[in-house]
Amino acid sequence: MARTVWDSTVGKKTVMAVSGIVMLLYLVAHMIGNLKIFFGAGEFNHYAHWLRTVGEPFMHYEWTLWIVRVVLVVAVIAHAVSAYQLSRRDIKARPSKYVHKKARASYATRTMRWGGIILALFIVWHLLDLTTGTVHSGGFETGKPYQNVVDTFSTWYGNVIYIVAMLAVGLHIRHGFWSAAQTLGIGSRTRDRALKTTANALALLLTAGFLAVPVGVMTGVVS
Ligand code: HEM
């Protein structure tokens, strides 16, 4: 049963939609959490510490965080694998000998593919930058994310990498949210306008919220 669903195009699209929504919920929470940086180092670092103690004493230190991490890793893999397989199917199904030698995917499809690749690369960079500190520009300190974030946005390349990624996030969500709604059968002639507006608002809000942090550091509001 599960195998039949996974093998079908609609099954893979459903996996993409659901895993996309899981990541979207994470991003909304992450963006809101990031805005705490405007309330100073004490509050931001305290929040980062709380992320590790959520659920105590029922949960042990970092257990909840690890559950979130596992869910996210599963979502990222499911999203990437189904995207790859759907795009292979799409290429195979294309009547390439017909009219053009190489029929090109639509603008939205190409934007989603490139956006996805940029975001995957960004996530690797981001984890090495602010979670492990491996590629961090300053003296990375575990438990001091405020200073780590300020250091990142004090370099020109840090700003370029994050700003490009934030724009990619916005574009990806704008189209992805809409596609997910269609796959899950939420779309209809009467609802499509409202869904497009919601997708645009969500994309704009997330991009603006995330961008506020590098802009805050660049303008000296956060230092
Ligand atoms: C201006 C934008 C962003 C800032 C300032 C930022 C900041 C941070 C910081 C400080 C951490 C480490 C938290 C800690 O260890 O306590 C972190 C973790 C993380 N961020 Fe971001 N982030 C941004 C955008 C994003 C975006 C766009 C994504 C996804 C596409 C993302 C995904 C993650 C993930 C997956 C983690 C790891 C969480 C964990 O397992 O501990 N972040 N971020």
Residues whose N, C-alpha, C, O or C-beta is under 5 A from the ligand:
A	BS01	HEM	N34 A48 R69 L130 T131 P145 V149 V169 F210 V213 P214
